[in-house]
Amino acid sequence: MDIHKHFKTLWWLALLALIGYYLFSRLDKLQSGTPSWFDALAFVVWVALSIGPFYSEIELPGVKLKKEVTQLKENMSAEIASIKSSIQQSNDQRQITNIGFPLTPAPDSKLHDIGEAVKRAVSEYMSESGEPPKKNPTEKHSRDNEDIPDDAKTLFAGRYALESRIREIYRPYAQNITNRKEPINRIIRELAGLGILPQELVSPIMEIYAICSAAIHGEDTTPAKVRFVQETIPELTTALDAISANLELKRYWSSPKIRAGIDATALNCTP
């Protein structure tokens, strides 16, 4: 336990004065050259106490060294504890951040391995939790593929019709040719900013896309929304097909080969 700073100062001054008084009382022996071994030890201690505050390395043998070693051990223990805590937090964070969905679909060559992993995971879980209650073979879950509501299928198809056309239009302008990672709302804004998608179509497309996405996320819908999508999707897809066709036509006429052919024809026709 560390002693209070002021008490250590007073203790140092008291020892210095006490040993100094003792040496002063033994001055005649020191001057005559007949000091005792205790006089010599007292003199060494007095010198060490006198110059100790200016040279912290000069201390009584073992005292300073032991204190520094103790402090070093305490500092190392604190550092090791801090490092362990940082490593644990890093591992916990890595475990959290590594849990997520892949950004791109797996290639066909990996589908078999993924299927085997699914079987193993299901088998391990079922062996730990026990077999579920047996169902009648004719009984089906309300969310099985065979029981998808017709309204949900209609909204699925509506979103697919919109998104596939919008991404097809955007692909030549995307920095990354596989623009699947780009959110659809960002793609729509970029197409509108480029003047490719009319501003009047932006809001209707986003509204219909939101309605269709609700069904994909398992949310309830209404007959009015389904009817609205059925009525408006054909009009929007017709407009998007026209935009795509016009862009293809512009790219065709602006291609270097076509431009070179037009220039050559014009040159030959010049009188």
C-alpha positions as CSV (number, residue, x, y, z in Angstrom):
1,M,0.0,0.0,0.0
2,D,1.4,3.4,-1.0
3,I,2.1,5.8,1.9
4,H,0.7,9.3,1.7
5,K,3.0,11.7,-0.1
6,H,3.2,14.3,2.7
7,F,3.8,11.6,5.3
8,K,6.7,10.2,3.2
9,T,8.2,13.7,2.9
10,L,8.0,14.2,6.7
11,W,9.4,10.8,7.4
12,W,12.3,11.4,5.0
13,L,13.1,14.8,6.7
14,A,12.9,13.2,10.1
15,L,15.3,10.4,9.2
16,L,17.6,12.8,7.6
17,A,17.6,15.1,10.6
18,L,17.9,12.2,13.1
19,I,20.8,10.5,11.3
20,G,22.5,13.9,10.7
21,Y,22.2,14.7,14.4
22,Y,23.8,11.3,15.2
23,L,26.6,11.9,12.8
24,F,27.2,15.4,14.2
25,S,27.4,13.9,17.7
26,R,30.0,11.4,16.4
27,L,32.0,14.1,14.5
28,D,35.1,13.7,16.7
29,K,35.3,10.0,16.0
30,L,34.9,10.6,12.3
31,Q,37.5,13.3,12.2
32,S,40.0,11.1,14.2
33,G,39.6,8.3,11.7
34,T,38.2,5.8,14.3
35,P,34.5,5.4,13.4
36,S,32.6,2.3,14.2
37,W,30.9,0.2,11.5
38,F,27.6,1.6,12.6
39,D,28.9,5.2,12.0
40,A,29.9,4.1,8.5
41,L,26.5,2.6,7.8
42,A,24.7,5.7,9.2
43,F,26.8,7.9,7.0
44,V,26.0,5.8,3.9
45,V,22.3,5.9,4.7
46,W,22.4,9.7,5.3
47,V,24.2,10.2,1.9
48,A,21.6,8.0,0.2
49,L,18.7,9.9,1.9
50,S,20.3,13.3,0.9
51,I,20.7,12.7,-2.8
52,G,17.8,10.2,-3.2
53,P,15.2,12.9,-4.3
54,F,17.5,14.0,-7.1
55,Y,18.7,10.5,-8.2
56,S,15.8,8.1,-7.8
57,E,18.0,5.2,-9.0
58,I,20.2,5.5,-5.9
59,E,18.3,3.8,-3.1
60,L,19.0,1.3,-0.4
61,P,19.7,-2.1,-2.0
62,G,16.5,-4.0,-2.7
63,V,14.0,-1.3,-1.7
64,K,13.6,0.6,-5.0
65,L,14.1,-2.5,-7.1
66,K,11.3,-4.4,-5.3
67,K,9.0,-1.4,-5.7
68,E,9.6,-1.1,-9.4
69,V,9.2,-4.8,-10.0
70,T,5.9,-4.7,-8.1
71,Q,4.7,-1.8,-10.2
72,L,5.8,-3.5,-13.3
73,K,3.8,-6.6,-12.4
74,E,0.7,-4.5,-11.7
75,N,1.0,-2.6,-15.0
76,M,1.5,-5.9,-16.9
77,S,-1.5,-7.4,-15.3
78,A,-3.6,-4.4,-16.2
79,E,-2.4,-4.5,-19.8
80,I,-3.0,-8.2,-20.1
81,A,-6.5,-7.8,-18.7
82,S,-7.1,-4.9,-21.2
83,I,-5.8,-7.0,-24.1
84,K,-8.0,-10.0,-23.1
85,S,-11.0,-7.7,-22.9
86,S,-10.3,-6.2,-26.4
87,I,-9.8,-9.7,-27.9
88,Q,-13.1,-10.9,-26.4
89,Q,-15.0,-7.9,-27.7
90,S,-13.4,-8.3,-31.1
91,N,-14.5,-12.0,-31.2
92,D,-18.0,-11.1,-30.0
93,Q,-18.3,-8.4,-32.7
94,R,-16.9,-10.8,-35.4
95,Q,-19.5,-13.4,-34.4
96,I,-22.3,-10.8,-34.7
97,T,-21.1,-9.2,-38.0
98,N,-20.4,-12.6,-39.7
99,I,-24.1,-13.6,-39.3
100,G,-25.8,-12.3,-42.3
101,F,-27.2,-13.1,-45.7
102,P,-25.0,-13.4,-48.7
103,L,-25.0,-10.5,-51.1
104,T,-25.1,-12.7,-54.2
105,P,-26.7,-16.1,-54.9
106,A,-24.4,-19.1,-54.7
107,P,-23.3,-20.7,-58.0
108,D,-24.8,-23.9,-59.2
109,S,-21.6,-25.8,-58.3
110,K,-22.1,-25.1,-54.6
111,L,-25.8,-26.0,-54.4
112,H,-25.0,-29.6,-53.5
113,D,-22.8,-28.6,-50.6
114,I,-25.3,-26.1,-49.3
115,G,-28.0,-28.8,-49.5
116,E,-25.8,-31.2,-47.5
117,A,-25.2,-28.5,-44.9
118,V,-28.9,-27.9,-44.6
119,K,-29.6,-31.6,-44.0
120,R,-26.8,-31.8,-41.4
121,A,-28.1,-28.7,-39.6
122,V,-31.7,-29.9,-39.6
123,S,-30.6,-33.4,-38.4
124,E,-28.6,-32.0,-35.5
125,Y,-31.4,-29.7,-34.4
126,M,-34.0,-32.4,-34.6
127,S,-31.8,-34.9,-32.7
128,E,-31.4,-32.3,-29.9
129,S,-35.0,-31.0,-29.8
130,G,-36.8,-34.2,-30.5
131,E,-39.1,-35.3,-33.2
132,P,-42.0,-32.9,-33.9
133,P,-45.6,-34.1,-33.7
134,K,-46.6,-36.1,-36.8
135,K,-48.9,-34.4,-39.2
136,N,-51.4,-35.9,-41.5
137,P,-49.9,-36.2,-45.0
138,T,-52.8,-34.3,-46.4
139,E,-52.4,-31.5,-43.9
140,K,-50.3,-28.6,-45.1
141,H,-49.0,-25.5,-43.5
142,S,-50.6,-22.2,-44.5
143,R,-47.2,-20.9,-45.7
144,D,-46.3,-24.0,-47.8
145,N,-45.6,-23.4,-51.4
146,E,-48.8,-25.1,-52.5
147,D,-50.8,-22.8,-50.3
148,I,-49.5,-19.4,-51.4
149,P,-52.5,-17.1,-51.8
150,D,-53.4,-16.0,-55.3
151,D,-53.2,-12.4,-54.2
152,A,-49.6,-12.9,-53.0
153,K,-48.7,-14.6,-56.3
154,T,-50.1,-11.6,-58.2
155,L,-48.1,-9.2,-56.1
156,F,-44.9,-11.3,-56.5
157,A,-45.4,-11.3,-60.2
158,G,-46.0,-7.5,-60.2
159,R,-42.8,-6.8,-58.4
160,Y,-40.8,-9.1,-60.6
161,A,-42.2,-7.5,-63.7
162,L,-41.2,-4.0,-62.5
163,E,-37.8,-4.8,-61.0
164,S,-36.6,-7.0,-63.8
165,R,-37.3,-4.3,-66.4
166,I,-35.9,-1.5,-64.3
167,R,-32.6,-3.4,-63.7
168,E,-32.4,-4.3,-67.3
169,I,-32.6,-0.6,-68.3
170,Y,-30.1,0.4,-65.6
171,R,-27.5,-2.3,-66.4
172,P,-25.7,-0.4,-69.2
173,Y,-25.3,2.6,-66.8
174,A,-24.3,0.7,-63.7
175,Q,-20.7,0.8,-62.5
176,N,-21.0,-2.8,-61.4
177,I,-22.6,-4.9,-64.2
178,T,-24.2,-7.2,-61.6
179,N,-26.4,-4.4,-60.2
180,R,-28.2,-6.8,-57.9
181,K,-26.5,-5.2,-54.9
182,E,-28.0,-1.8,-55.7
183,P,-31.3,-1.0,-53.9
184,I,-34.1,-0.5,-56.4
185,N,-35.0,2.9,-55.0
186,R,-31.4,4.1,-55.7
187,I,-31.6,2.7,-59.2
188,I,-34.8,4.5,-59.9
189,R,-33.4,7.8,-58.6
190,E,-30.3,7.5,-60.8
191,L,-32.3,6.7,-63.9
192,A,-34.5,9.7,-63.2
193,G,-31.5,11.9,-62.6
194,L,-30.0,10.7,-66.0
195,G,-33.3,11.7,-67.7
196,I,-34.0,8.1,-68.7
197,L,-36.9,7.5,-66.4
198,P,-39.6,10.3,-66.5
199,Q,-40.1,12.0,-63.2
200,E,-43.9,11.3,-63.5
201,L,-43.2,7.6,-63.3
202,V,-41.0,7.6,-60.3
203,S,-43.6,8.0,-57.6
204,P,-46.1,5.5,-59.1
205,I,-43.4,2.9,-59.5
206,M,-42.2,3.3,-55.9
207,E,-45.8,3.1,-54.6
208,I,-46.6,-0.1,-56.5
209,Y,-43.2,-1.6,-55.6
210,A,-44.0,-1.0,-51.9
211,I,-47.4,-2.6,-52.2
212,C,-45.9,-5.7,-53.9
213,S,-43.0,-5.9,-51.4
214,A,-45.4,-6.1,-48.4
215,A,-46.7,-9.4,-49.7
216,I,-43.2,-10.8,-50.2
217,H,-42.4,-9.9,-46.5
218,G,-45.5,-11.8,-45.4
219,E,-47.7,-8.8,-44.6
220,D,-51.4,-8.8,-45.1
221,T,-52.8,-7.1,-48.2
222,T,-56.2,-6.0,-49.3
223,P,-58.3,-6.8,-52.4
224,A,-58.2,-3.2,-53.4
225,K,-54.4,-3.1,-53.5
226,V,-54.3,-6.3,-55.5
227,R,-56.8,-5.0,-58.0
228,F,-54.9,-1.7,-58.2
229,V,-51.6,-3.6,-59.0
230,Q,-53.4,-5.7,-61.6
231,E,-54.7,-2.6,-63.3
232,T,-51.5,-0.5,-63.3
233,I,-48.7,-3.1,-63.8
234,P,-49.5,-3.6,-67.5
235,E,-49.4,0.2,-68.1
236,L,-46.1,0.6,-66.3
237,T,-44.5,-2.4,-68.0
238,T,-45.6,-1.1,-71.4
239,A,-43.9,2.3,-70.6
240,L,-40.7,0.6,-69.3
241,D,-40.6,-1.6,-72.4
242,A,-40.9,1.5,-74.6
243,I,-38.1,3.2,-72.7
244,S,-35.9,0.1,-73.1
245,A,-36.6,-0.1,-76.8
246,N,-35.8,3.6,-77.3
247,L,-32.5,3.2,-75.5
248,E,-31.6,0.2,-77.6
249,L,-32.4,2.2,-80.7
250,K,-30.2,5.1,-79.6
251,R,-27.3,2.8,-78.7
252,Y,-27.7,1.2,-82.1
253,W,-27.5,4.4,-84.1
254,S,-24.7,5.8,-81.9
255,S,-22.5,2.7,-82.3
256,P,-19.1,3.4,-84.0
257,K,-19.9,1.0,-86.9
258,I,-23.2,2.5,-87.7
259,R,-21.9,6.0,-87.5
260,A,-19.0,5.1,-89.8
261,G,-21.4,3.6,-92.3
262,I,-23.6,6.7,-92.2
263,D,-20.6,9.0,-92.7
264,A,-19.4,6.9,-95.6
265,T,-22.8,6.9,-97.3
266,A,-23.1,10.7,-96.9
267,L,-19.7,11.1,-98.3
268,N,-20.5,9.0,-101.4
269,C,-23.7,10.9,-101.9
270,T,-22.0,14.3,-101.9
271,P,-21.8,15.7,-105.5
